[in-house]
Amino acid sequence: MRVFLNGRVIPEEQALVPLTDRGLLYGDGLFETLRVRRGRPAWWERHLARFTKGAAYLRIQLPYSAQELWAAAHELIRINEMPEAVLRITLTRGVGVRGYSPKNTPQPTLAMMLHPVTPAPTAVRLVTSSHRVAVNDALASHKTSNKLLAVLARAEADDAGADEALILNTDGDVAESAAGNVFWLEPSVVCTPDLSCGVLAGVMRGVVLETCRERGWPVAEKRSKPEALHQAEGVFLTNSVAGIMPVSSLDGRAVRSSQRIATLQEALTTKELSELAHGRR
């Protein structure tokens, strides 16, 4: 496996990062995870826009242009012969002196690597985590490298024999899952938590909302308690790797299934293939 590290494409075993890198010491960085389909990263422009916005918020200067990042990603896909894969881009503030101050960190670290695609569950079993995200947390809108809350929430799901964890916010409202956004279907309306709930603005979340609006399906971004999921006509999760994942149960209670989820999956596939055909080359 070849990876990209600080401007070089090298064998994975040669990709070494100093112990003083702030990404290792403090989680001082961010990342993006993209699905590679037919040899191209899907929704590239949307991911790069979020990545760039997050870097600006963290005050980390991106060391490469959008064109250079695209070329590096394309080279990794080609040289590793992985037209179907998962691409991860990681940016850290780089090596610095010990302490929280970001001063004297002149050179960020940027890495890219590919991973094989693992099948997502066709029906997700959810359990509610005891961990909470903060309401109106400014950091929640950026995909930072500190994902301890998600790690601990997923550990609880593992212990319960579930596939994924539902995370509520400090007001007790539905926020997100450990690795995705949450949607549920009310009569004639596709619902998802408002971003003020402490939710990451997932790329696939945005694509789903856009697809619904294009089809004339009403959408609502709002605050709701977990009981709304039990009463819904259907529940699903989204992320950029798996797309749409229907939920079959929450905390051991079955949730209803809806044909509208399958219809939305088909619409999303059509939209993604169109984006790959007409998007950046």
C-alpha positions as CSV (number, residue, x, y, z in Angstrom):
1,M,0.0,0.0,0.0
2,R,1.2,3.5,-1.0
3,V,0.2,6.5,1.0
4,F,0.7,10.3,0.7
5,L,2.6,12.0,3.5
6,N,3.8,15.7,3.3
7,G,4.2,15.8,-0.5
8,R,5.5,12.3,-1.1
9,V,3.8,9.0,-2.2
10,I,5.6,6.3,-0.2
11,P,5.1,2.8,1.1
12,E,2.8,2.7,4.1
13,E,5.6,1.2,6.4
14,Q,7.8,4.2,5.6
15,A,5.2,6.8,6.5
16,L,6.4,8.0,9.9
17,V,5.1,10.9,12.0
18,P,7.2,12.4,14.9
19,L,6.0,11.7,18.5
20,T,5.8,15.5,18.9
21,D,3.2,15.9,16.2
22,R,0.3,17.8,17.8
23,G,-2.2,15.5,16.1
24,L,-0.8,12.7,18.2
25,L,-0.4,14.8,21.4
26,Y,-3.7,16.7,21.4
27,G,-5.8,15.6,18.5
28,D,-5.0,19.0,17.1
29,G,-6.2,18.5,13.5
30,L,-9.1,17.4,11.4
31,F,-9.9,14.8,8.7
32,E,-12.3,13.9,5.9
33,T,-13.4,10.4,4.9
34,L,-14.6,9.9,1.3
35,R,-16.0,7.1,-0.7
36,V,-14.0,6.3,-3.9
37,R,-16.3,5.0,-6.7
38,R,-15.2,4.2,-10.2
39,G,-11.8,5.5,-9.5
40,R,-12.9,8.9,-8.3
41,P,-13.6,10.4,-4.8
42,A,-17.3,11.0,-4.5
43,W,-18.6,14.5,-3.5
44,W,-15.0,15.8,-3.6
45,E,-15.8,19.5,-3.8
46,R,-18.2,19.3,-0.8
47,H,-15.7,17.4,1.3
48,L,-12.9,19.8,0.4
49,A,-15.0,22.8,1.2
50,R,-15.7,21.5,4.7
51,F,-12.1,20.5,5.1
52,T,-10.9,24.0,4.1
53,K,-13.5,25.7,6.4
54,G,-12.4,23.5,9.3
55,A,-8.7,24.2,8.7
56,A,-9.4,28.0,8.7
57,Y,-11.4,27.6,12.0
58,L,-8.5,25.8,13.6
59,R,-6.1,28.3,12.2
60,I,-4.1,25.6,10.3
61,Q,-2.7,26.7,7.0
62,L,-3.4,24.1,4.3
63,P,0.0,23.2,2.8
64,Y,-1.4,22.2,-0.6
65,S,-3.8,23.7,-3.1
66,A,-7.1,22.0,-4.0
67,Q,-5.5,21.0,-7.3
68,E,-2.5,19.4,-5.6
69,L,-4.8,17.5,-3.2
70,W,-6.9,16.2,-6.1
71,A,-3.8,15.1,-8.0
72,A,-2.4,13.3,-4.9
73,A,-5.7,11.5,-4.3
74,H,-5.9,10.5,-8.0
75,E,-2.4,9.2,-7.9
76,L,-3.0,7.1,-4.8
77,I,-6.1,5.5,-6.4
78,R,-4.2,4.8,-9.5
79,I,-0.9,3.4,-8.0
80,N,-2.8,1.2,-5.5
81,E,-5.2,0.0,-8.1
82,M,-8.2,0.7,-5.8
83,P,-11.1,2.2,-7.9
84,E,-13.5,1.2,-5.1
85,A,-12.1,2.3,-1.7
86,V,-12.3,4.7,1.2
87,L,-10.0,7.7,1.1
88,R,-9.0,9.4,4.4
89,I,-7.3,12.8,4.4
90,T,-5.8,13.9,7.7
91,L,-4.4,17.3,8.6
92,T,-2.6,18.2,11.8
93,R,-0.9,21.3,13.0
94,G,2.4,19.5,12.8
95,V,5.3,19.3,15.2
96,G,5.5,21.8,18.0
97,V,6.9,22.4,21.4
98,R,5.2,20.8,24.4
99,G,2.1,22.8,25.6
100,Y,-1.3,23.8,24.3
101,S,-0.2,27.0,22.6
102,P,-0.2,26.6,18.8
103,K,2.7,29.0,18.4
104,N,5.9,27.9,16.7
105,T,4.3,25.2,14.5
106,P,5.5,26.2,11.1
107,Q,4.8,23.1,9.1
108,P,1.4,21.2,9.2
109,T,1.3,17.4,8.6
110,L,-1.0,16.2,5.8
111,A,-1.6,12.5,5.0
112,M,-3.8,10.5,2.7
113,M,-4.4,6.8,2.6
114,L,-6.8,4.3,1.1
115,H,-8.8,1.6,2.9
116,P,-10.8,-1.3,1.5
117,V,-14.6,-0.9,1.5
118,T,-16.3,-2.9,4.2
119,P,-20.0,-3.7,3.8
120,A,-22.4,-1.7,5.9
121,P,-25.2,-3.5,7.8
122,T,-28.4,-3.6,5.8
123,A,-30.5,-2.9,8.9
124,V,-28.8,-1.0,11.7
125,R,-29.4,-1.8,15.4
126,L,-29.1,1.4,17.4
127,V,-28.6,1.8,21.1
128,T,-28.7,5.1,23.0
129,S,-25.3,6.1,24.4
130,S,-24.8,7.6,27.8
131,H,-22.5,10.2,26.4
132,R,-23.8,13.6,25.2
133,V,-22.8,16.3,22.8
134,A,-23.0,19.9,23.8
135,V,-25.8,22.1,22.3
136,N,-24.5,24.9,20.1
137,D,-20.9,23.6,20.3
138,A,-18.9,25.5,17.6
139,L,-16.4,22.6,17.3
140,A,-19.2,20.2,16.4
141,S,-19.5,21.6,12.9
142,H,-15.9,20.7,12.1
143,K,-14.6,17.1,11.6
144,T,-11.8,17.4,14.1
145,S,-9.4,14.6,15.0
146,N,-10.7,14.4,18.6
147,K,-13.4,11.7,18.3
148,L,-13.3,10.3,21.8
149,L,-17.0,10.8,22.4
150,A,-17.8,8.8,19.3
151,V,-15.3,6.1,20.3
152,L,-16.8,5.7,23.7
153,A,-20.3,5.7,22.3
154,R,-19.4,3.0,19.8
155,A,-17.8,0.9,22.6
156,E,-21.2,1.0,24.4
157,A,-22.9,-0.2,21.3
158,D,-20.4,-3.0,20.9
159,D,-21.0,-4.0,24.5
160,A,-24.8,-4.1,23.8
161,G,-24.4,-6.2,20.7
162,A,-25.6,-3.3,18.5
163,D,-24.3,-1.9,15.3
164,E,-24.2,1.8,16.1
165,A,-24.8,4.3,18.9
166,L,-27.4,7.1,19.0
167,I,-26.0,10.2,20.7
168,L,-28.2,12.7,22.3
169,N,-27.3,16.3,23.3
170,T,-27.2,17.9,26.7
171,D,-30.8,18.9,26.3
172,G,-31.8,15.2,25.7
173,D,-32.6,15.8,22.0
174,V,-31.6,13.5,19.2
175,A,-28.2,14.7,17.8
176,E,-26.4,12.1,15.7
177,S,-24.9,8.6,15.6
178,A,-21.3,7.9,16.4
179,A,-20.4,7.8,12.7
180,G,-23.2,9.6,10.9
181,N,-26.3,11.8,10.8
182,V,-29.8,10.7,11.8
183,F,-33.0,11.0,9.8
184,W,-36.5,9.9,10.5
185,L,-39.7,10.0,8.4
186,E,-42.9,11.7,9.6
187,P,-46.0,11.8,7.4
188,S,-44.9,13.5,4.2
189,V,-41.8,15.0,5.9
190,V,-38.1,13.9,6.1
191,C,-36.7,15.1,9.4
192,T,-33.2,15.5,10.8
193,P,-31.8,17.3,13.9
194,D,-31.0,20.9,13.5
195,L,-27.3,21.8,13.4
196,S,-27.7,23.7,16.7
197,C,-28.2,20.4,18.4
198,G,-24.5,19.8,18.3
199,V,-24.5,18.0,15.0
200,L,-21.7,17.7,12.4
201,A,-22.9,19.0,9.1
202,G,-22.3,15.7,7.3
203,V,-21.7,15.8,3.6
204,M,-24.2,13.1,3.0
205,R,-26.7,14.8,5.2
206,G,-26.5,17.8,2.9
207,V,-26.8,15.7,-0.2
208,V,-29.9,13.9,1.2
209,L,-31.6,17.2,2.1
210,E,-30.8,18.6,-1.3
211,T,-32.1,15.4,-3.0
212,C,-35.4,15.6,-1.1
213,R,-35.9,19.2,-2.0
214,E,-35.2,18.5,-5.7
215,R,-37.9,15.8,-5.6
216,G,-40.4,18.1,-3.8
217,W,-40.3,16.2,-0.5
218,P,-40.7,18.5,2.5
219,V,-37.8,18.5,4.9
220,A,-37.5,19.7,8.5
221,E,-34.4,20.4,10.6
222,K,-35.6,20.4,14.1
223,R,-35.1,19.4,17.8
224,S,-36.8,16.1,18.8
225,K,-36.7,13.6,21.6
226,P,-35.8,10.0,21.0
227,E,-39.4,8.9,21.1
228,A,-39.9,10.6,17.8
229,L,-37.8,7.8,16.3
230,H,-40.0,5.1,17.8
231,Q,-43.1,6.9,16.4
232,A,-41.5,7.5,12.9
233,E,-42.5,5.8,9.7
234,G,-38.8,5.0,9.2
235,V,-35.4,5.8,10.5
236,F,-32.0,5.9,8.7
237,L,-28.5,7.0,9.2
238,T,-26.2,8.6,6.7
239,N,-22.5,9.0,6.1
240,S,-20.2,9.4,3.1
241,V,-18.9,5.8,3.1
242,A,-22.1,3.8,3.4
243,G,-24.7,6.4,2.1
244,I,-28.1,5.6,3.6
245,M,-28.4,2.9,6.3
246,P,-31.9,1.9,7.4
247,V,-32.4,1.4,11.1
248,S,-34.2,-1.7,12.3
249,S,-34.3,-1.1,16.1
250,L,-33.5,1.4,18.8
251,D,-32.7,0.2,22.3
252,G,-34.1,-3.3,21.5
253,R,-37.4,-1.9,20.2
254,A,-38.2,-2.4,16.5
255,V,-38.7,0.7,14.4
256,R,-40.9,0.8,11.4
257,S,-39.6,0.4,7.9
258,S,-40.6,2.6,5.0
259,Q,-40.4,2.1,1.2
260,R,-39.5,5.8,1.1
261,I,-36.0,5.0,2.4
262,A,-35.4,2.6,-0.5
263,T,-36.7,5.3,-3.0
264,L,-34.3,7.8,-1.5
265,Q,-31.4,5.4,-1.7
266,E,-32.1,5.0,-5.4
267,A,-32.4,8.7,-5.9
268,L,-29.1,9.2,-4.1
269,T,-27.3,6.6,-6.2
270,T,-28.5,8.4,-9.4
271,K,-27.4,11.7,-8.1
272,E,-24.0,10.4,-7.1
273,L,-23.3,8.8,-10.5
274,S,-24.3,12.0,-12.2
275,E,-21.9,13.9,-9.9
276,L,-19.1,11.5,-10.7
277,A,-19.8,11.8,-14.5
278,H,-20.0,15.6,-14.6
279,G,-18.0,16.7,-11.6
280,R,-14.3,17.4,-11.2
281,R,-11.9,15.3,-13.4
